[in-house]
Amino acid sequence: MITPGHGRRPAEMHNTAINVQNRVLSVVRSVLQQNAISADVHPESRLVDIGLSSMGMVELMLKVEAEFDLILPQFEITPENFRSVKAMERMILNQLGSGSG
């Protein structure tokens, strides 16, 4: 039986998720700072509510791709996947997992 995580132990998967979340938070904070937006960002924070514009979202997508050395497939580039840090984390973990199998 194949399980999510491609044979990784739960502790490894948890550490990977924490690492991804921290890296996404760092990228989001960087984009906010470049756009002169000062806000306290948490994993569940809605980025549109914080003040990130559509151009800021494009910038965020490009920086996420660069940070994780990914090219996001068109179907992943949706408002839902960039709604929050948590949503981006799920998308990135999915992409990292699908690329390793």
Secondary structure, 3 states (H helix, E strand, C coil): CCCCCCCCCHHHHHHHHHHHHHHHHHHHHHHHHHCCCCCCCCCCCCHHHHCCCHHHHHHHHHHHHHHHCCCCCHHHCCCHHHCCHHHHHHHHHHHHHHHCC
